[in-house]
Amino acid sequence: MDFKSIHIGNFVKKRVAENGIEISHICKFMKCSEDEIYKTYSSKEIATEKLLKWSKLLDYDFFRIYTQHLILYSPPVNQKKKTGTKTQSPVFRKNIYTREIIDFIIELLQTGVKTKSEIIQEYRIPKTTLYKWISKENIEFPDENKNT
């Protein structure tokens, strides 16, 4: 996947083909004509509201493509320059997992509500990422055999 040069219409078209969704169903969901659907496939850019609809229809986070682009290609943040600067905008770090998400996942593991494999499958967290969190947090499991 090429995250450097994003042609979002191509990604949408590929996902539609993978899911085998009929054009009539897409038109009904998107409330538009077939011509508009085909124009979307050839569009390098799609309005965010429309992209959100595509994400819901195709059960795929197309915004993550842009997030990956930022993670891979944005320059490192100059912390000295940012110190003391206040902003009304949300401040994001390069890490896509917030502390709250990590804590939530760790709590699920510690309480035995979910196993490692259930978390990996359900939340689509890479196995290496989950194991990194576990080693950093020094987690003790209620039933170690259950979480293998």
C-alpha positions as CSV (number, residue, x, y, z in Angstrom):
1,M,0.0,0.0,0.0
2,D,1.4,3.4,-1.0
3,F,0.8,5.8,1.9
4,K,2.9,8.5,0.3
5,S,0.7,9.2,-2.7
6,I,-2.9,8.7,-1.7
7,H,-5.6,8.3,-4.3
8,I,-8.5,7.6,-2.0
9,G,-10.9,6.8,-4.9
10,N,-8.8,3.8,-5.8
11,F,-8.8,2.6,-2.2
12,V,-12.6,2.9,-2.1
13,K,-13.0,1.0,-5.4
14,K,-10.7,-1.8,-4.3
15,R,-12.6,-2.2,-1.0
16,V,-16.0,-2.3,-2.9
17,A,-14.6,-5.0,-5.1
18,E,-13.3,-7.0,-2.1
19,N,-16.7,-6.8,-0.4
20,G,-18.6,-7.5,-3.6
21,I,-21.2,-4.9,-2.9
22,E,-23.8,-4.2,-5.6
23,I,-23.8,-0.7,-7.2
24,S,-27.5,-0.4,-6.5
25,H,-26.9,-1.0,-2.8
26,I,-24.1,1.6,-2.8
27,C,-26.3,4.2,-4.6
28,K,-29.1,3.6,-2.1
29,F,-26.8,4.0,0.9
30,M,-25.0,7.0,-0.5
31,K,-28.1,8.5,-1.9
32,C,-26.5,9.2,-5.3
33,S,-26.4,8.0,-8.9
34,E,-24.1,5.4,-10.4
35,D,-22.3,8.2,-12.3
36,E,-21.4,9.8,-9.0
37,I,-20.1,6.5,-7.6
38,Y,-17.8,6.1,-10.6
39,K,-16.6,9.7,-10.3
40,T,-15.8,8.9,-6.7
41,Y,-13.7,5.9,-7.8
42,S,-11.6,8.2,-10.0
43,S,-11.3,11.0,-7.5
44,K,-8.0,11.6,-5.8
45,E,-9.8,13.4,-2.9
46,I,-13.2,12.8,-1.3
47,A,-15.0,15.2,1.1
48,T,-14.7,14.0,4.7
49,E,-18.5,13.6,5.3
50,K,-18.7,11.4,2.1
51,L,-15.5,9.5,3.2
52,L,-17.1,8.8,6.6
53,K,-20.2,7.3,4.8
54,W,-17.9,5.1,2.7
55,S,-16.1,4.0,5.8
56,K,-19.3,3.0,7.4
57,L,-20.7,1.2,4.3
58,L,-17.5,-0.7,3.7
59,D,-16.6,-1.3,7.3
60,Y,-13.1,0.2,6.8
61,D,-11.4,3.2,8.3
62,F,-10.3,5.2,5.2
63,F,-9.1,8.0,7.5
64,R,-6.4,5.6,8.9
65,I,-4.7,5.8,5.5
66,Y,-4.2,9.5,6.1
67,T,-3.1,8.9,9.7
68,Q,-0.5,6.4,8.5
69,H,0.7,9.0,6.0
70,L,1.2,11.4,8.8
71,I,3.0,8.8,11.0
72,L,5.3,7.8,8.2
73,Y,6.0,11.1,6.5
74,S,5.5,14.0,8.9
75,P,8.6,15.6,10.3
76,P,9.4,15.0,14.0
77,V,7.8,17.6,16.3
78,N,10.3,20.2,17.7
79,Q,9.5,20.1,21.4
80,K,11.5,23.3,22.2
81,K,9.4,25.3,19.8
82,K,6.1,23.9,21.2
83,T,6.9,24.5,24.9
84,G,4.6,27.0,26.5
85,T,2.5,27.4,23.3
86,K,-1.2,27.1,24.1
87,T,-3.7,26.0,21.5
88,Q,-7.5,25.5,21.2
89,S,-7.0,22.6,18.8
90,P,-6.5,19.1,20.0
91,V,-2.9,18.1,20.3
92,F,-2.0,14.7,18.8
93,R,1.2,12.7,19.2
94,K,2.4,10.4,16.5
95,N,1.1,7.5,18.5
96,I,-2.4,6.6,17.3
97,Y,-3.2,4.8,20.5
98,T,-4.2,7.2,23.3
99,R,-3.3,6.5,26.9
100,E,-7.0,5.9,27.6
101,I,-7.1,3.2,25.0
102,I,-4.0,1.5,26.3
103,D,-5.3,1.6,29.9
104,F,-8.7,0.2,28.7
105,I,-7.0,-2.7,26.9
106,I,-4.7,-3.4,29.9
107,E,-7.7,-3.4,32.2
108,L,-9.5,-5.9,30.0
109,L,-6.5,-8.2,30.3
110,Q,-5.9,-7.8,34.0
111,T,-9.5,-8.4,34.9
112,G,-9.7,-11.4,32.6
113,V,-12.6,-10.0,30.7
114,K,-10.8,-10.7,27.4
115,T,-7.8,-12.7,26.3
116,K,-4.9,-11.5,24.3
117,S,-6.1,-13.2,21.2
118,E,-9.7,-11.8,21.6
119,I,-8.2,-8.3,21.9
120,I,-6.0,-8.7,18.9
121,Q,-9.0,-10.0,16.9
122,E,-11.8,-7.7,18.1
123,Y,-9.8,-4.4,18.3
124,R,-7.4,-5.2,15.5
125,I,-4.4,-4.2,17.6
126,P,-1.2,-5.7,16.2
127,K,0.2,-8.6,18.3
128,T,3.6,-6.9,18.7
129,T,2.0,-3.7,19.9
130,L,-0.1,-5.5,22.5
131,Y,2.9,-7.5,23.8
132,K,4.9,-4.2,24.0
133,W,2.2,-2.7,26.1
134,I,2.1,-5.8,28.3
135,S,5.9,-5.8,28.9
136,K,5.9,-2.0,29.7
137,E,3.0,-2.3,32.1
138,N,4.3,-5.4,33.9
139,I,0.8,-7.0,33.8
140,E,-0.2,-9.9,36.1
141,F,-3.0,-12.0,34.7
142,P,-5.7,-13.6,36.8
143,D,-5.3,-16.8,34.8
144,E,-2.1,-16.8,32.7
145,N,-3.2,-20.0,30.7
146,K,-6.4,-18.3,29.6
147,N,-4.5,-15.4,28.0
148,T,-2.1,-17.2,25.8
